[in-house]
Amino acid sequence: MFEGKVALVTGGSSGLGEATALKFAEEGARVIIAARRVDQSTQVLKRIHALGAEGHFIPTDVSRAADVERLVRATVERFGRLDCAVNNAGKVGPRFTPVADVTEEEWDKLMGVNLRGVWLCMKHEIPAMLANGGGAIVNVASIYGYKAADIGNGPYATSKFGVIGLTKSAAADYGQMSIRVNAVAPGFTRTEMVDPDRPGAAEKLNALVARHSSMKRLGKAKETANAILWLCSDRASYVNGEVLTVDGGSTSRLY
């Protein structure tokens, strides 16, 4: 599906980013992983190579403009083009903290990665795609990008609301230039952030599943990766400015 294409995945060292990078590799793309953690990213890169695909890791902090500029420039220099970009890097930030108790430092760090980071990535990805005649971008939001988060998680929800607004605005700006910009909104998905094997986590996550998932289970990272690749593919050629929810029916429940 992606033979000859170049895909860039931020936050590619684990979770949704790792699953997406591997899925691109399986489908024939050349893959760039951008993340801060070297050891984990190196392991993902080995898995990409084991699939017979080309891959490269570029250490990147998406909250730093110089890092992002270097990332996209190095991608084009190495592979000659950029076709698909998945802006997945993110963090949870302060949890169980009412809005008025969040510190300025906590707020700025979260927004720097989750929202400013997505904007910085698109700021440099879009010109690279325009030079190549077009492309597809998928930003990773959350079901908490269009509904209130649980009490004490306001900054995270705010950042994801911003990602959706930014996605729709960029889609309107560049759709006529053959660049599609969409988002996915995952629900509770088994990743490093939501790990039932962590000590003391199982009971809490079981309660979350009972409350949030119509399918009575956590999502799998590869399920969201499948949605991301569809949005990047020609099969979604007339899909632009949309948010694809991947949550097992959580946001559809009435009980």
TORLUM-276479 format. One line per 8 residues: number of its first residue (from 0); their letters; for each residue x, z, y of N, C-alpha, C. Coordinates in pm, 1 decimal. Each point is the difference from the previous one (the first is absolute). Last residue first. Example, Ala and Ser with C-alpha at 12.3 -4.5 7.8 and 13.67 -1.06 7.14 Angstrom:
// TORLUM-276479
1 = SA = 1285.0,708.0,-225.0,82.0,6.0,119.0,-77.0,73.0,109.0 | 29.0,-7.0,-572.0,-89.0,0.0,119.0,90.0,0.0,120.0
//
This chain:
// TORLUM-276479
254 = YLRSTSGG = -2497.6,2884.8,433.6,-15.7,132.0,-62.8,135.5,60.9,-25.9 | -86.3,-447.8,157.9,-100.0,74.5,78.6,-17.0,141.5,-52.5 | 404.7,-424.2,-6.7,-77.4,105.7,-63.4,-97.2,66.2,96.0 | 343.8,-350.5,79.3,-136.3,-45.9,-25.3,-90.2,109.9,-54.7 | 477.9,35.8,90.2,-71.1,-8.1,127.7,-142.4,-52.3,-16.1 | 283.9,41.9,-389.2,-9.1,127.9,70.6,-86.4,-9.8,125.0 | 140.8,-335.6,-357.5,-137.6,27.5,42.2,-17.4,127.4,78.2 | 422.1,-191.7,-161.8,-81.6,38.2,-113.4,-142.9,34.8,35.5
246 = DVTLVEGN = 361.4,-169.3,298.1,-18.0,146.3,-11.9,-87.4,41.2,-116.1 | 198.3,-396.7,334.9,33.9,12.6,-142.2,-6.9,150.1,-34.0 | -148.9,-382.0,418.3,1.9,136.9,-49.4,23.2,1.0,-150.4 | 115.0,-346.1,423.0,-45.2,2.3,-139.2,16.7,142.2,-54.1 | -49.5,-257.0,497.6,53.5,120.2,-64.5,-60.1,6.6,-139.4 | 99.0,-429.1,384.8,-86.6,81.2,-84.8,73.0,122.5,-54.0 | 144.0,-405.6,273.3,-52.7,112.0,77.8,-89.3,92.2,-80.0 | 44.4,-460.3,-217.6,86.7,40.3,111.6,-67.2,112.7,77.9
238 = VYSARDSC = -42.6,-389.8,-430.1,-22.0,143.1,22.6,98.3,47.1,105.9 | -27.7,-436.8,-223.0,-95.3,9.7,110.7,-38.8,145.3,27.4 | 312.0,-123.4,-351.3,41.8,-80.7,115.6,-95.0,6.0,119.4 | 85.1,211.9,-469.4,-65.4,69.5,111.8,23.6,-74.8,131.0 | 188.6,-156.1,-399.4,-137.6,24.9,-43.2,-80.2,72.9,107.2 | 471.1,-88.3,29.8,-84.2,-109.1,48.9,-144.5,16.1,-43.9 | 301.8,447.9,44.2,0.6,-127.1,-71.3,-89.5,-104.2,66.4 | 63.3,475.8,119.2,114.8,-80.9,41.4,-5.4,-141.5,-56.0
230 = LWLIANAT = -330.2,323.3,-118.1,-10.2,-25.0,143.8,114.8,-86.2,51.4 | 10.4,138.4,-450.1,-109.9,-94.7,21.3,-12.7,-33.7,148.0 | 308.5,330.6,-121.1,46.8,-135.4,-32.3,-110.4,-103.7,15.4 | -112.2,453.1,67.0,93.4,-45.2,103.2,45.8,-142.6,-28.4 | -264.3,218.5,-321.1,-79.8,-35.9,117.3,88.4,-55.2,111.3 | 209.7,167.4,-385.9,-73.5,-122.3,-32.3,-82.6,-48.4,118.9 | 219.5,415.0,34.1,95.0,-111.8,8.3,-69.4,-132.1,-30.8 | -240.1,398.6,-60.2,10.4,-35.6,140.9,96.2,-116.0,19.4
222 = EKAKGLRK = -31.6,156.2,-428.7,-131.9,-50.6,37.3,-4.7,-36.4,148.1 | 382.7,208.3,-194.8,-4.2,-143.9,-26.8,-135.6,-59.4,35.0 | 74.9,470.9,32.9,68.7,-73.8,106.9,-9.8,-150.3,-22.1 | -387.1,318.1,-178.3,137.0,-32.3,-39.8,63.1,-84.6,109.6 | -413.1,391.1,30.7,36.9,-140.2,-7.7,143.4,-14.7,-46.7 | -308.1,422.3,-147.2,83.6,-49.3,108.6,22.2,-149.6,-16.7 | -452.3,213.9,-196.5,144.0,-4.0,-25.0,72.1,-37.4,128.1 | -491.9,-8.8,-84.7,49.2,124.3,-59.7,146.5,-5.8,-39.5
214 = MSSHRAVL = -313.7,-316.7,236.5,51.9,-36.4,-131.5,67.2,117.8,-70.3 | -174.8,22.4,444.8,-113.5,-34.3,-84.2,43.9,-31.5,-142.4 | 258.1,318.4,363.4,7.4,-123.2,-77.4,-124.1,-21.3,-85.5 | 85.2,389.9,308.0,20.0,-127.0,70.2,-13.4,-124.6,-86.4 | -48.4,480.1,-143.9,-69.9,-14.7,127.2,0.8,-143.2,51.7 | 230.9,126.1,-397.0,-141.6,27.8,-21.0,-80.7,-23.9,126.6 | 467.2,-34.9,24.2,-55.3,-110.2,-78.1,-150.2,19.5,-19.4 | 238.7,345.5,209.1,-10.2,-116.9,87.8,-63.8,-117.7,-72.6
206 = ANLKEAAG = 94.8,387.0,-247.6,-112.1,24.5,91.4,-20.1,-117.8,94.1 | 368.7,-10.2,-282.1,-121.4,-14.3,-79.5,-123.4,21.9,85.6 | 416.8,79.3,191.7,-28.3,-142.3,-10.2,-121.8,-27.3,-86.8 | 152.6,447.4,45.9,-46.6,-50.5,128.5,-38.3,-147.8,-9.7 | 193.7,201.6,-378.2,-133.4,56.2,26.3,-57.8,-53.4,130.2 | 448.0,-125.7,-119.5,-102.4,-56.9,-88.4,-139.7,49.6,33.3 | 433.5,140.2,205.7,-77.3,-107.2,62.5,-120.0,-44.3,-82.4 | 369.0,335.1,-91.7,-111.9,49.9,79.0,-90.8,-106.1,57.5
198 = PRDPDVME = 473.2,-166.2,-141.5,-47.1,135.8,-30.7,-112.3,43.1,94.5 | 52.2,-517.8,-107.2,72.9,97.4,79.6,-53.0,139.7,-31.1 | -183.5,-410.1,-172.6,98.5,68.1,-84.4,83.8,101.7,76.8 | -336.3,-302.7,191.2,-62.3,108.6,-75.9,97.0,76.1,-88.7 | 48.6,-283.4,472.6,62.3,8.1,-132.1,-59.2,117.2,-77.8 | -5.8,-289.2,472.4,-110.4,55.1,-78.4,44.1,2.2,-145.9 | 311.6,-148.6,313.5,-78.7,87.8,87.3,-112.5,70.1,-75.4 | 270.4,-322.9,-217.6,81.9,117.3,29.1,-75.9,99.3,86.9
190 = TRTFGPAV = -328.0,-291.1,-259.4,128.0,-38.6,57.5,82.1,127.1,17.3 | -518.5,-177.7,-159.5,113.4,74.7,-56.1,130.5,-59.1,52.2 | -469.1,-1.2,273.0,75.7,-81.5,-93.6,120.9,78.6,-48.9 | -487.6,14.0,310.3,97.1,87.4,-65.6,65.0,-74.3,-116.6 | -177.7,-337.9,334.3,-49.0,136.0,-14.9,106.9,84.0,-67.6 | 83.6,-459.2,310.8,-6.0,67.6,-130.0,-69.0,135.3,10.4 | 6.7,-462.7,282.6,-31.4,140.8,25.0,-11.9,70.8,-134.6 | 236.7,-479.0,238.5,-64.9,66.0,-112.6,-21.1,146.1,37.7
182 = ANVRISMQ = 48.6,-476.0,316.6,41.0,134.8,-39.0,-65.8,37.3,-131.8 | 162.0,-477.6,314.4,-104.4,80.9,-61.3,54.3,138.7,-32.7 | 115.8,-506.9,258.1,35.5,142.0,-0.5,-119.7,79.4,-51.7 | 224.0,-544.0,31.0,-112.0,87.7,-31.9,49.7,144.3,-5.9 | 164.8,-489.8,233.8,41.5,130.6,-51.4,-124.5,84.6,-20.7 | 16.2,-451.8,197.2,23.6,-0.7,-145.1,65.1,127.5,-50.9 | -171.1,-93.8,450.2,137.8,-44.9,-18.5,42.2,7.9,-146.9 | -420.8,152.9,176.1,4.0,-143.2,32.6,139.7,-57.8,-14.4
174 = GYDAAASK = -74.0,467.2,-67.8,-69.7,-77.0,-102.2,6.1,-149.4,24.8 | 176.7,383.7,274.0,86.1,-97.2,-68.3,-69.6,-82.8,-107.6 | -207.0,350.8,297.3,105.7,-61.2,81.0,66.2,-118.5,-70.0 | -328.0,272.3,-221.7,-61.7,-82.0,104.6,105.0,-74.9,82.0 | 149.8,303.3,-322.0,-67.6,-110.8,-68.4,-64.3,-93.5,100.9 | 191.3,401.3,152.8,103.0,-99.6,-31.7,-61.6,-120.6,-69.3 | -285.8,360.5,88.9,44.0,-61.2,125.7,104.3,-107.7,-25.6 | -154.3,260.6,-363.0,-105.7,-90.1,46.0,41.1,-71.5,129.4
166 = TLGIVGFK = 297.6,327.8,-170.6,-14.4,-111.8,-93.9,-101.5,-101.7,50.3 | 49.9,405.2,233.7,114.9,-87.9,22.4,-7.9,-123.8,-88.7 | -320.1,339.1,-63.7,-20.3,-65.7,128.8,110.6,-99.1,31.7 | 49.0,261.0,-386.9,-109.9,-95.2,-16.2,-28.4,-72.7,130.9 | 322.6,340.6,4.3,48.4,-113.2,-79.7,-110.3,-104.6,-16.0 | -108.6,409.9,210.3,80.0,-87.9,85.0,50.5,-122.1,-73.7 | -223.7,335.4,-238.6,-96.3,-68.0,86.9,74.3,-99.5,88.4 | 271.2,273.2,-244.5,-56.4,-105.6,-83.3,-115.3,-72.1,70.4
158 = STAYPGNG = 213.6,372.5,208.8,98.0,-108.2,-16.4,-58.7,-115.8,-78.5 | -260.1,389.8,48.9,14.1,-70.2,127.7,95.7,-118.0,-13.1 | -48.2,292.8,-366.8,-117.3,-85.8,17.2,10.5,-81.3,128.2 | 335.4,317.4,-73.1,8.8,-107.0,-98.5,-116.8,-97.3,16.5 | 1.3,391.4,268.8,102.2,-97.2,40.3,11.2,-117.8,-96.7 | -311.5,365.8,-104.0,-35.5,-88.7,109.7,107.0,-100.3,40.0 | -93.0,365.7,-358.6,81.1,-120.6,-19.2,-27.7,-104.5,108.6 | -228.0,438.9,-76.0,142.3,26.9,14.0,90.0,-119.6,-20.4
150 = IDAAKYGY = -483.3,-4.6,-221.6,38.4,88.0,110.3,151.5,23.1,-1.2 | -155.0,-452.5,-215.4,-32.3,139.4,-25.6,54.0,85.7,114.5 | -91.3,-481.6,160.0,75.0,58.5,-111.1,-50.9,140.9,-26.4 | -296.0,-413.3,214.5,76.3,122.0,28.2,73.7,46.0,-124.8 | -91.8,-519.5,58.9,-83.1,118.7,-17.0,87.8,121.4,26.4 | 175.5,-442.5,6.6,-133.1,-24.7,56.6,-98.0,112.6,-29.7 | 462.4,-6.6,-134.4,13.0,-83.6,117.9,-134.8,-36.5,58.7 | 94.5,242.3,-412.2,-6.6,85.9,118.0,37.2,-76.6,126.5
142 = ISAVNVIA = 25.0,-200.7,-421.5,-142.5,25.2,22.3,-18.8,92.5,120.2 | 432.1,-287.5,24.5,-51.7,105.0,-87.2,-150.6,5.5,18.1 | 445.0,-359.1,93.1,-73.3,102.8,73.7,-43.7,108.3,-99.2 | 369.7,-426.8,25.8,-60.7,100.4,-87.3,-59.8,110.7,85.9 | 89.5,-551.4,86.2,34.9,135.2,42.6,-73.6,100.3,-88.7 | 160.2,-545.1,-32.7,-95.1,102.3,-42.2,53.2,135.3,43.2 | 73.8,-569.2,109.9,41.4,139.2,16.3,-111.0,89.3,-52.3 | 185.4,-554.3,-21.0,-104.9,99.1,-22.6,59.1,139.7,9.0
134 = GGGNALMA = 117.2,-540.7,202.7,26.1,102.7,-99.7,-117.1,94.4,-12.0 | 257.9,-472.2,287.0,-109.9,90.1,-33.8,38.5,101.0,-105.1 | 292.9,-344.0,205.7,-130.0,-65.6,-8.5,-115.1,88.0,-41.2 | 479.4,104.7,95.5,-13.4,-62.3,-131.5,-135.6,-68.0,-18.7 | 121.3,247.9,389.5,109.4,-96.8,-12.8,-9.0,-77.6,-130.5 | -298.4,356.1,80.5,-33.3,-114.1,85.5,106.3,-109.3,-11.3 | 77.4,410.5,-217.6,-99.8,-81.2,-69.1,-39.0,-122.3,81.3 | 292.6,310.6,193.9,66.8,-60.7,-116.0,-96.2,-89.1,-77.3
126 = PIEHKMCL = -170.7,254.8,364.4,83.5,-112.7,43.2,71.9,-69.5,-115.0 | -256.8,385.8,-118.1,-82.4,-111.8,47.6,84.5,-115.0,54.2 | 196.8,421.5,-140.8,-41.2,-86.8,-110.7,-72.0,-125.2,50.9 | 132.7,349.0,301.5,112.8,-83.1,-43.1,-36.7,-94.0,-115.2 | -325.9,293.8,186.0,65.2,-57.3,118.7,113.9,-93.3,-38.7 | -223.9,267.3,-326.4,-70.0,-124.0,34.7,64.2,-69.4,119.0 | 179.7,415.4,-122.2,20.0,-97.1,-107.8,-69.0,-131.3,33.9 | -65.0,360.8,292.7,136.3,-52.7,8.7,24.8,-105.5,-108.0
118 = WVGRLNVG = -413.4,228.8,-12.8,9.0,-90.6,115.5,139.3,-61.4,11.8 | -63.0,326.5,-327.1,-74.4,-121.2,-36.7,6.2,-101.1,113.7 | 191.2,420.8,82.1,77.1,-73.8,-98.9,-68.9,-128.6,-42.0 | -218.7,307.8,284.8,103.0,-75.0,71.9,81.3,-84.7,-97.4 | -315.7,269.1,-211.6,-63.5,-93.0,92.3,102.4,-82.9,77.5 | 129.5,324.3,-342.8,-125.8,-57.0,-48.4,-61.1,-105.1,91.3 | 420.6,239.6,111.0,8.4,-72.7,-126.5,-129.8,-75.7,-28.3 | 24.9,259.6,390.9,117.0,-86.1,3.7,14.7,-83.3,-125.4
110 = MLKDWEEE = -330.4,342.7,44.3,-39.3,-125.1,64.5,116.5,-99.9,3.0 | 91.1,429.7,-172.4,-98.2,-69.0,-83.4,-38.1,-134.6,59.0 | 286.8,277.2,248.0,67.4,-47.8,-121.0,-96.5,-78.0,-88.5 | -169.9,213.0,390.6,83.2,-116.3,32.7,70.0,-56.8,-123.1 | -262.1,399.4,-44.6,-83.9,-114.5,37.7,84.3,-125.7,19.7 | 222.7,408.4,-74.3,-67.5,-45.6,-120.7,-83.1,-124.8,27.3 | 202.9,207.6,368.9,101.3,-61.1,-86.6,-63.4,-54.0,-127.4 | -266.4,245.9,301.7,31.4,-132.4,53.3,100.4,-71.9,-90.1
102 = TVDAVPTF = -308.8,361.7,-237.2,100.9,-2.1,106.5,23.0,-143.4,48.2 | -457.9,240.4,-209.0,105.3,-96.8,-30.2,99.6,-3.0,115.5 | -413.7,251.6,-3.2,118.9,71.2,-48.0,113.9,-93.8,-39.0 | -441.9,-141.3,146.5,61.4,72.2,112.0,126.1,74.9,-40.8 | -263.3,-239.6,-332.5,59.4,-88.8,99.7,73.8,75.8,109.7 | -35.4,227.6,-482.2,-97.4,-47.2,98.2,69.3,-73.4,114.5 | 182.7,42.8,-504.0,32.0,46.4,134.3,-103.7,-54.2,97.8 | 101.8,-97.0,-484.1,-72.1,126.1,14.3,28.5,64.3,135.5
94 = RPGVKGAN = 358.6,-347.6,-74.3,-122.5,11.2,-78.9,-60.9,137.9,19.4 | 376.2,-378.3,246.6,-48.5,137.5,-16.2,-132.8,2.7,-74.2 | 262.8,-434.3,-111.7,3.8,81.5,120.3,-53.9,139.7,-24.8 | 62.4,-435.8,-276.4,-123.1,78.1,11.9,-3.1,79.4,129.4 | 252.9,-486.9,-67.4,17.1,140.1,-35.7,-130.4,74.0,24.7 | 224.8,-549.1,-78.6,-84.8,98.4,67.1,31.1,140.6,-46.4 | 79.7,-584.8,-75.5,70.0,126.7,25.7,-90.1,96.2,76.3 | -108.8,-467.9,-116.8,-50.9,109.9,-81.3,64.0,134.8,33.1
86 = NVACDLRG = -70.9,-545.7,115.8,45.5,114.2,80.2,-62.7,126.7,-56.5 | 121.1,-519.5,-165.2,-88.5,111.9,-30.3,56.2,122.6,69.8 | 42.5,-578.3,15.7,52.0,130.9,37.4,-104.9,106.1,-29.0 | 156.6,-562.4,-97.8,-94.7,110.1,-17.8,66.7,131.1,40.6 | 229.6,-419.4,64.8,-135.8,-47.7,-25.9,-103.2,111.1,-3.6 | 523.9,-151.9,190.1,-81.6,117.0,-31.1,-143.7,-47.9,-12.1 | 550.2,-218.2,-26.5,-139.4,-3.5,42.5,-65.1,136.2,-24.7 | 465.1,-112.3,-113.4,-36.7,-117.0,78.1,-141.4,-4.7,52.9
78 = FREVTARV = 293.1,333.8,-261.6,-89.8,-86.5,-77.3,-54.2,-118.8,78.8 | 326.3,321.0,182.9,28.9,-1.9,-143.7,-82.2,-104.9,-73.7 | -57.5,78.2,469.6,135.8,-48.1,-23.6,28.6,-14.5,-148.7 | -409.5,187.4,133.6,2.8,-143.8,27.9,139.2,-57.1,-25.2 | -50.0,466.1,-45.6,-85.8,-68.2,-98.2,7.7,-151.0,17.2 | 213.3,277.0,315.1,76.0,-9.1,-124.7,-80.2,-69.9,-109.2 | -213.1,85.3,413.1,108.0,-96.7,19.1,78.4,-19.8,-130.0 | -329.2,333.1,9.8,-60.1,-133.6,-3.6,106.8,-107.5,17.2
70 = LREVDAAR = 147.3,450.7,20.6,-64.7,-27.4,-127.9,-52.9,-143.0,-6.5 | 173.4,174.3,407.4,106.6,-35.0,-94.6,-59.0,-39.0,-136.1 | -296.0,161.5,324.4,52.2,-129.2,43.3,107.3,-49.2,-96.7 | -165.5,430.0,-67.1,-99.1,-101.4,-36.7,47.0,-139.7,38.9 | 267.2,373.6,120.7,-4.5,-15.3,-145.9,-93.7,-113.4,-39.6 | 21.5,125.5,453.4,121.6,-71.0,-39.8,2.7,-23.7,-150.3 | -354.0,260.7,188.2,-11.3,-142.4,32.7,121.3,-78.3,-47.5 | -205.9,450.0,-219.2,111.3,-37.9,86.6,-0.8,-151.2,22.0
62 = SVDTPIFH = -299.0,232.0,-295.8,-28.0,56.2,132.8,108.8,-35.4,100.9 | 14.5,-114.3,-470.9,-89.5,-87.7,76.0,-37.3,55.4,136.8 | 439.3,29.7,-319.3,-94.4,98.0,53.7,-92.7,-76.9,92.8 | 342.2,-167.9,-425.8,-75.7,-18.1,123.2,-83.7,122.9,31.1 | 378.4,-286.6,-357.5,-37.5,133.4,49.6,-63.3,-10.7,138.0 | -2.2,-378.4,-380.5,56.0,21.8,132.9,-45.0,137.3,48.6 | 37.2,-328.3,-484.4,-40.8,124.8,65.1,70.1,13.4,134.6 | -157.7,-420.2,-369.3,103.1,57.7,86.2,-57.7,124.0,65.9
54 = GEAGLAHI = -88.1,-416.7,-420.7,-40.9,111.3,83.7,116.0,53.2,79.7 | -206.2,-404.3,-384.4,98.4,33.6,101.8,-53.8,113.6,85.6 | -138.8,-77.1,-531.0,-28.3,-38.9,138.7,117.1,35.6,90.2 | -86.4,96.9,-483.8,54.1,-132.7,23.4,-22.2,-50.7,141.0 | -95.6,438.9,-202.4,-110.5,-94.8,-14.0,45.6,-144.4,21.4 | 294.7,363.4,62.6,-31.0,-5.9,-142.9,-115.9,-95.3,-28.3 | 124.2,97.8,447.2,97.3,-89.9,-63.4,-27.5,-14.6,-149.6 | -261.1,306.9,236.7,-28.7,-135.2,48.4,93.1,-100.8,-67.0
46 = RKLVQTSQ = 77.6,451.9,-79.3,-119.4,-43.2,-72.9,-39.9,-141.9,43.0 | 352.4,208.9,227.5,42.0,-30.1,-137.6,-117.9,-50.7,-82.1 | -87.0,156.1,432.8,68.4,-129.0,4.0,47.3,-40.8,-139.8 | -184.1,425.6,59.7,-104.9,-102.3,8.0,62.6,-139.0,-2.3 | 295.5,360.5,19.0,-65.7,-5.2,-130.6,-110.8,-104.3,-2.5 | 216.4,85.2,406.5,91.5,-67.8,-91.2,-61.1,-12.0,-139.1 | -224.9,251.8,326.8,-11.6,-143.1,26.3,88.6,-80.8,-93.4 | 24.3,471.7,-12.7,-126.8,-46.7,-54.8,-15.5,-150.5,17.6
38 = DVRRAAII = 385.0,200.0,190.2,1.0,10.6,-145.6,-128.5,-54.6,-61.6 | 44.5,18.2,483.1,86.5,-98.0,-64.7,-12.1,5.2,-151.7 | -343.8,112.1,420.2,64.6,65.1,-113.8,75.9,-101.7,-84.7 | -268.2,-117.4,390.4,109.4,87.9,41.8,81.0,51.9,-118.7 | -255.6,-493.3,32.9,-32.2,141.7,-14.3,118.9,82.0,47.1 | -182.1,-537.5,-136.9,47.4,77.3,115.3,-45.6,144.0,-17.1 | 70.1,-486.9,-309.1,-49.2,138.0,7.3,61.0,66.0,122.9 | -98.7,-534.7,-170.5,82.1,92.4,79.3,-68.0,135.8,1.0
30 = VRAGEEAF = -30.5,-468.1,-335.1,-53.7,122.6,58.3,106.6,78.5,75.6 | -189.3,-506.3,-220.1,124.7,69.2,31.2,-37.3,117.6,88.6 | -352.5,-222.3,-363.6,51.8,10.3,136.1,141.5,56.4,1.0 | -311.8,-72.3,-391.1,97.0,-101.8,35.7,58.6,6.8,139.2 | -313.9,295.8,-263.6,-68.1,-124.2,38.1,95.4,-103.7,60.0 | 144.9,437.9,-133.0,-64.1,-56.9,-118.6,-61.9,-136.4,29.7 | 175.5,248.3,360.5,107.5,-51.9,-85.1,-57.2,-65.7,-125.2 | -298.2,220.4,288.0,50.4,-122.5,62.6,106.9,-64.2,-87.2
22 = KLATAEGL = -149.9,416.7,-136.9,-101.8,-101.6,-23.7,39.3,-132.9,64.2 | 273.2,376.4,74.7,12.3,-45.6,-138.1,-101.8,-109.2,-31.1 | -21.9,208.1,423.0,124.3,-75.9,-11.0,16.9,-56.7,-140.9 | -361.9,289.4,76.3,-19.9,-128.7,66.0,124.1,-87.5,-11.0 | 14.4,442.9,-164.8,-90.5,-80.5,-82.1,-19.3,-138.9,59.3 | 251.6,310.8,252.7,70.8,-38.7,-123.0,-87.0,-91.2,-85.2 | -200.8,185.4,379.2,102.7,-96.5,37.1,76.8,-49.6,-120.4 | -320.7,345.0,-51.0,-63.6,-129.4,25.2,102.7,-107.0,33.3
14 = GSSGGTVL = 245.2,400.4,-198.4,-143.5,-7.8,22.1,-54.2,-140.1,18.8 | 516.5,61.7,114.5,-85.7,73.5,-93.1,-145.9,-36.3,25.2 | 369.7,-200.1,242.1,78.4,80.5,-93.8,-85.1,75.7,-101.3 | -105.1,-304.7,399.2,3.2,-56.9,-134.2,71.4,82.8,-103.7 | -135.4,-11.6,505.3,-36.9,112.4,-85.1,2.4,-40.0,-146.5 | -45.1,-420.8,263.2,56.2,124.3,51.9,-52.1,116.6,-83.4 | 70.6,-544.5,-101.7,-82.8,117.6,-24.0,68.8,122.4,57.7 | -2.8,-587.1,-8.4,63.8,120.9,52.4,-95.8,116.9,-18.7
6 = AVKGEFM = 79.7,-534.7,-213.9,-88.1,111.9,32.0,81.7,121.8,41.9 | 17.7,-578.8,-83.4,78.7,120.5,27.8,-94.6,109.3,47.3 | -47.2,-482.3,-326.0,-37.6,80.3,116.2,90.8,122.1,12.6 | 5.9,-326.7,-364.7,59.5,-53.4,121.4,-31.0,78.0,125.6 | -333.7,75.7,-387.7,128.5,-65.9,-21.9,50.4,-62.6,129.7 | -411.4,273.9,-117.5,83.9,11.8,118.6,138.5,-62.6,-19.4 | -344.5,-12.6,-340.8,-81.6,0.0,121.6,85.2,0.0,127.0
//
